[in-house]
Amino acid sequence: MELHDVWFVLIAVLWTGYFFLEGFDFGVGVLTKLLARNRPEKRVLINTIGPVWDGNEVWLLSAGGATFAAFPEWYATLFSGFYLPLLLILLCLIVRGVAFEYRAKRPEENWQRNWEHAIFWCSLIPAFLWGVAFGNIVRGVKIDQDFEYVGSLWELLNPYALLGGLVTLTLFTFHGAVFTALKTVGEIRERARKLALRVGLLATVLAVLFLLWTQVDSGDGKSLIAMVVAAAALVAALLANQAGREGWSFALSGITIVAAVAMLFLSLFPNVMPSSLNAEWSLTVSNASSTPYTLKIMTWCAGIATPIVLLYQSWTYWVFRKRIGTQHIAAGASAGSAH
């Protein structure tokens, strides 16, 4: 296997890790409006992801950095063609991080409510736009012979990509509801399980339509296997949720995300960004990659740094593994820190 193939796989792994981890905290952010009934419950939801949300975003930074270094042509075309959607995602991530930190700095009702609105919308919008972005990457966009995007913003809002956005939004919300049930106790845990069933059924319908569409358009035998695994894991996650097995349900919803992202990357390879104008103008792992020497240095660096990051993040989740509930919120402290 060539080094540019290895780095395509590594970038796929980074995006998979990002969607698995950031997916449930996007979902929890959406649930602050859909599930929480009062301020203590909102604090419980925020506290479930308070110690880990910023660490989850490391995967996005790593995926973006790896793309820039390993496939500069892909990075340039992607970030120039998708400039406005990616800028909106970046702004939402910035505001969302500020909202987590500043929500509890003042006791006024309006202050806290406005930051809670920011958490909700800045979780919902990226969860939707990531699906739109990857839908367009898989479907193909207008790339000319100079590897430049020549389409318009509105062309990115096509039915396939919009369906992809609905899939990521509902799937992340389901993932977040299952995580909430896994991390909480009492009434909020039971409501999270019931909401997970409703959202999960909707996600199943949308995901099956999207994955079938992808398979028909650009799939092969390997992507078909990934599609079957994703669909089976999602159904199993719903059944585990109904049985009250939150740990299994969360693991299976994570497998759904992993298999779905794997299917998208399998459908792409050896392209990294297909051209809808001419197949010969598509960006591939070979014509978009850096030099072999650059990839070799990157491989050594990744081999050293990646295990350290994984060990540290695993330790963080282990330390903050216990369930919480409104009874753990001290009286008068519902405006407390999200950490």
Secondary structure, 3 states (H helix, E strand, C coil): CCHHHHHHHHHHHHHHHHHHHHHHHHHHHHHHHHCCCCHHHHHHHHHHHCCCHHHHCHHHHHHHHHHHHHCHHHHHHHHHHCHHHHHHHHHHHHHHHHHHHHCCCCCCHHHHHHHHHHHHHHHHHHHHHHHHHHHHHHHCECECCCCCECCCCHHHCCHHHHHHHHHHHHHHHHHHHHHHHHHECCHHHHHHHHHHHHHHHHHHHHHHHHHHHHHHHHCCHHHHHHHHHHHHHHHHHHHHHHCCCHHHHHHHHHHHHHHHHHHHHHHHCCEEECECCCHHHCEECCCCCCCHHHHHHHHHHHHHHHHHHHHHHHHHHHHCCCCECHHHCCCCCCCCCCC
